[in-house]
């Protein structure tokens, strides 16, 4: 039996029939048309959908396996990065074994871009791409789940209800992660928390580590031994500009003011699209060394991840300028690795925020400032630890 059939990525022999189904899926065609060609789709839907079906069929012609599909995705990724980023830099990857399967755990700022940039870094350094964890809350439409599973994604069943159902879903997920890493030798990407860090505060949820630990073979394996066996690599992804900064600030303002924020229909899909095409400026992906050591519980693992993810996060001028505006001090100058500020950086910052609704600017500045504040706090904690 295929124990993971409901959640795993598609196998090569499943690609062709899934693609054939997708090319005639009316919901997928409708949503793509409304996102890419809204005016034409509204005026001439009878014309747009056949044209879109023809175009997609041409793009996917000859795709017979997962690698073929990812090659098509790679073309779009290359075009996106070249068109929406000023530069893309990677650090730390040369210190990782190209033949080793790793559990990459990263900070989480964007639904689609975070794992996409990790994959981009990997395949441009001639490494195999990762299997990507994605919550089923983002896959309300069957076609969305099919597309993601074609692209080496596996499903996190967050919609499970009731203690027994949730426990079964988490155990299955943990077992799949173990199976992928230790048996199939295929790397995994998973976010450090369930939702995006909309406020810029990167923090690992211990619950994520507890879930992963459910696949520990007790009593044969100690918790620390299992953590070390997984080869967990902390990853920090930093964007000079967040394409969704105003939208995130709006949500945070509404939550602070009203106690809740109600998402619009298809808002997550629109956020994915906006993140992909929006200006990101300079992007940096930092890979840390695999976690090694003694860990008594999930909280200790989460704390170790937080320290590395925060410290290796590459700050941009946008972070420093925002910190200056929010806190009005020069404490940032004590950090070991900070960018040099130019007049052009200040001009770009002013231009960025001048296009943002006034009521969201303060919260958006906090989003950019928080990584600086967190690095300062981390440095202070290290000083205290060394003194003790």
C-alpha positions in Angstrom: 0.0 0.0 0.0 1.0 3.6 -0.7 0.9 4.9 2.9 1.4 8.5 1.8 -0.7 8.6 -1.4 -3.1 11.3 -0.1 -0.3 13.8 0.7 2.9 13.0 -1.2 4.1 14.7 -4.4 3.1 13.0 -7.6 5.2 10.2 -9.1 6.5 10.4 -12.7 3.9 8.0 -14.0 1.1 10.2 -12.6 2.2 13.4 -14.3 0.6 12.9 -17.8 -2.9 12.0 -16.6 -2.9 14.8 -14.0 -1.8 17.4 -16.7 -4.5 16.1 -19.1 -7.1 16.7 -16.4 -5.8 20.1 -15.5 -5.9 21.4 -19.1 -9.7 20.9 -19.2 -10.4 22.1 -15.6 -12.8 25.0 -15.9 -12.1 26.4 -12.5 -8.3 26.6 -13.1 -8.8 28.2 -16.5 -11.3 30.7 -15.1 -9.0 31.8 -12.2 -5.9 32.0 -14.4 -7.8 34.1 -16.9 -9.2 36.4 -14.3 -5.8 37.0 -12.8 -3.8 37.4 -16.0 -6.3 38.9 -18.3 -9.1 40.3 -16.2 -10.6 42.8 -18.6 -10.5 40.6 -21.7 -11.8 37.7 -19.7 -14.7 39.7 -18.4 -15.6 41.0 -21.9 -14.9 37.8 -24.0 -14.7 34.8 -21.7 -15.7 32.5 -24.6 -12.6 33.5 -26.4 -10.1 33.7 -23.6 -10.5 30.2 -22.2 -9.9 28.2 -25.4 -6.9 30.4 -26.1 -5.6 29.8 -22.6 -6.1 26.1 -22.9 -4.2 26.1 -26.2 -1.3 28.1 -24.8 -1.0 25.9 -21.7 -1.1 22.8 -23.8 1.7 24.2 -26.0 3.8 25.1 -22.9 3.3 21.6 -21.4 3.8 19.6 -24.5 6.3 16.8 -24.0 6.1 17.0 -20.2 6.3 13.4 -19.1 7.7 13.4 -15.6 8.3 15.6 -12.6 11.7 16.8 -13.8 10.1 17.9 -17.1 7.4 19.9 -15.2 10.0 21.5 -13.0 12.0 22.5 -16.0 8.9 24.4 -17.3 8.5 26.0 -13.8 12.2 26.9 -13.8 11.7 29.0 -17.0 9.0 31.1 -15.3 11.1 31.3 -12.1 14.1 32.6 -14.0 11.9 35.2 -15.8 10.3 36.3 -12.5 13.6 36.7 -10.7 15.2 38.6 -13.6 12.2 40.8 -13.9 11.3 41.5 -10.2 14.6 41.4 -8.3 17.7 43.6 -8.5 20.0 40.9 -7.4 19.9 37.4 -6.0 22.7 36.2 -3.6 23.3 32.9 -1.8 25.5 32.2 1.2 26.4 29.0 3.1 25.3 26.5 0.4 28.9 25.6 -0.5 29.4 24.2 3.0 26.6 21.6 2.5 27.1 18.2 1.0 25.5 18.0 -2.5 24.7 14.3 -1.9 23.1 14.7 1.5 19.4 15.0 2.1 18.5 17.9 4.3 15.5 19.2 6.2 15.6 22.9 5.3 13.6 24.9 7.9 13.3 28.6 6.9 11.7 31.8 8.0 8.3 32.4 6.3 7.5 35.7 4.6 5.8 34.7 1.4 3.5 31.8 0.5 5.1 30.8 -2.7 8.4 32.7 -3.0 10.2 31.3 0.1 10.5 27.7 -1.2 10.8 29.0 -4.8 13.9 31.0 -3.9 15.4 28.0 -2.0 14.8 25.8 -5.0 16.3 28.5 -7.3 19.4 28.6 -5.2 19.7 24.9 -5.2 19.3 24.1 -8.9 21.6 27.0 -9.9 24.2 25.4 -7.6 23.5 22.0 -9.3 21.7 20.6 -6.3 18.4 18.6 -6.4 15.3 20.6 -5.6 13.3 20.1 -2.4 9.9 18.6 -1.6 7.8 21.5 -0.3 5.4 21.4 2.6 2.2 23.3 1.9 -1.0 23.7 3.9 -4.3 22.4 2.5 -5.8 25.8 3.6 -4.1 27.2 0.4 -5.4 24.3 -1.7 -9.2 24.8 -1.5 -9.5 24.0 -5.2 -8.5 20.5 -6.4 -6.5 21.9 -9.3 -4.3 23.9 -6.9 -3.4 20.8 -5.0 -2.6 19.0 -8.3 -0.4 21.8 -9.5 1.6 21.9 -6.3 2.0 18.1 -6.1 3.3 18.1 -9.6 6.0 20.6 -8.4 7.2 18.2 -5.6 4.9 19.6 -2.9 3.3 17.5 -0.2 0.2 18.4 1.7 0.0 19.5 5.4 -3.6 18.6 6.4 -4.4 21.6 8.5 -8.1 21.2 7.8 -8.2 18.0 10.0 -10.9 18.3 12.7 -11.1 16.6 16.1 -8.2 15.4 18.2 -8.0 11.9 16.7 -8.1 13.1 13.1 -5.5 15.8 13.8 -3.2 13.4 15.6 -3.4 10.9 12.7 -2.7 13.7 10.1 0.3 14.9 12.0 1.7 11.4 12.5 1.3 10.7 8.8 3.1 14.0 7.9 6.0 13.3 10.3 6.3 9.8 9.0 6.4 11.1 5.4 9.1 13.6 6.3 11.2 10.9 7.9 10.6 8.5 4.9 11.6 11.2 2.4 14.8 12.2 4.2 16.1 8.9 5.5 14.7 6.3 3.0 14.3 8.1 -0.3 17.2 10.6 0.4 15.1 13.5 -0.8 15.4 16.9 0.8 12.4 18.7 2.4 11.5 22.4 2.8 9.2 23.4 5.6 8.5 26.8 7.1 9.4 27.5 10.8 5.8 28.4 11.5 2.3 27.7 10.3 1.6 31.2 8.9 3.7 33.9 7.4 5.6 36.3 9.8 3.6 39.3 8.6 5.1 41.5 11.3 8.7 40.7 10.4 9.3 38.7 13.6 10.8 35.4 12.6 10.1 32.8 15.3 10.0 29.0 15.1 6.9 27.4 16.5 7.8 24.5 18.8 4.7 22.8 17.6 6.3 22.3 14.2 9.3 20.6 15.8 7.0 18.5 17.9 5.2 17.3 14.8 8.4 16.4 13.1 9.5 14.5 16.3 6.4 12.3 16.1 8.3 10.0 13.7 11.0 9.3 16.3 11.4 5.6 16.9 11.1 5.2 20.7 12.8 3.8 22.6 15.5 2.9 20.0 16.2 6.6 19.3 16.8 9.4 21.7 15.2 12.8 20.8 18.6 14.4 20.2 19.8 11.5 18.1 16.7 11.8 15.8 17.1 15.6 15.5 20.7 15.2 14.5 19.9 12.4 12.1 17.4 14.7 10.2 20.2 17.1 9.2 18.1 20.2 9.9 19.5 23.3 8.0 18.3 26.7 9.2 17.6 29.0 6.2 17.1 32.8 6.3 15.4 34.5 3.3 15.5 38.2 3.2 13.8 40.6 0.7 14.8 44.2 0.3 11.2 45.0 -0.5 8.2 42.9 0.4 5.7 43.0 -2.5 2.9 42.6 0.1 4.2 45.1 2.7 1.1 47.3 2.4 -1.3 44.3 2.4 0.4 42.9 5.5 0.3 46.2 7.2 -3.4 46.6 6.4 -4.2 43.2 7.9 -2.1 44.1 11.0 -3.9 47.4 11.4 -7.3 45.8 11.1 -6.5 43.1 13.6 -5.2 45.8 16.1 -8.2 48.0 15.6 -11.0 45.4 15.1 -9.7 42.3 16.6 -9.9 40.3 13.4 -9.3 40.5 9.6 -11.6 38.9 7.1 -9.9 37.7 3.9 -11.6 38.3 0.6 -12.4 35.4 -1.8 -9.3 34.1 -3.5 -7.1 36.5 -1.5 -4.4 33.9 -0.9 -4.2 33.2 -4.6 -4.0 36.9 -5.4 -1.3 37.3 -2.7 0.7 34.6 -4.4 0.4 36.3 -7.8 1.2 39.7 -6.3 4.3 38.3 -4.6 5.6 36.7 -7.7 5.4 39.7 -10.0 6.0 42.5 -7.4 9.3 44.3 -6.9 11.6 42.5 -4.4 14.8 44.4 -4.8 17.8 42.5 -3.6 17.1 39.0 -2.3 19.5 36.9 -0.1 19.1 33.3 0.9 21.5 32.2 3.7 22.0 28.5 4.5 23.3 27.6 7.9 25.2 24.6 9.1 23.0 21.5 10.1 21.9 21.5 13.7 24.1 19.3 15.9 24.1 18.9 19.6 22.0 17.8 22.6 18.4 18.9 22.6 16.1 17.9 25.4 12.8 18.9 23.7 11.2 20.7 20.8 11.5 24.1 22.5 15.3 23.8 22.6 15.4 23.0 18.9 13.2 25.9 18.1 15.4 28.2 20.1 18.5 27.0 18.3 16.8 27.6 14.9 15.7 31.1 15.9 19.2 32.1 16.9 20.7 31.1 13.6 17.8 32.3 11.4 17.8 35.7 13.0 21.6 36.1 13.1 22.3 35.0 9.5 19.3 37.1 8.1 20.9 39.6 5.7 19.8 43.1 6.5 19.0 45.5 3.6 19.1 49.4 3.7 15.3 49.2 3.9 15.6 47.5 7.2 18.1 50.0 8.6 16.2 53.1 7.5 12.9 51.7 8.9 14.6 51.0 12.2 15.9 54.5 12.4 12.4 55.9 11.7 10.7 53.7 14.2 13.2 53.8 17.1 15.2 56.9 16.4 18.6 55.5 17.6 21.8 54.3 16.1 22.1 51.0 18.0 22.0 49.2 14.6 25.6 50.4 14.0 26.8 47.9 16.7 25.8 44.9 14.5 28.6 43.0 12.9 27.1 43.0 9.4 25.1 46.0 8.2 24.8 47.5 4.7 26.2 50.9 3.9 23.4 53.5 3.4 23.4 55.8 0.4 21.3 58.8 -0.7 19.8 56.5 -3.3 18.6 54.1 -0.5 16.8 57.0 1.3 15.2 58.1 -2.0 14.0 54.6 -2.8 12.6 54.3 0.8 10.7 57.5 0.5 9.3 56.6 -2.9 8.2 53.2 -1.6 6.3 54.5 1.3 4.8 57.5 -0.5 2.8 55.1 -2.6 1.4 53.4 0.5 -1.8 54.5 2.2 -0.9 56.8 5.2 -2.8 54.7 7.7 -0.6 51.7 7.0 2.9 53.3 6.8 3.8 53.0 10.5 2.9 49.4 10.7 4.8 48.7 7.4 7.9 50.4 8.8 7.7 48.1 11.9 7.7 45.1 9.6 11.0 46.2 8.0 12.5 47.4 11.3 11.8 44.2 13.3 14.7 42.1 11.8 17.1 44.8 13.0 15.5 44.8 16.5 15.7 41.0 16.7 19.4 40.9 15.7 20.1 43.5 18.4 18.2 41.4 21.0 20.0 38.3 19.9 23.4 40.0 20.2 22.5 41.2 23.7 21.5 37.7 24.8 24.8 36.3 23.6 26.7 38.9 25.6 24.7 37.9 28.7 25.4 34.2 28.1 29.1 34.8 27.6 29.2 36.9 30.9 27.4 34.1 32.8 
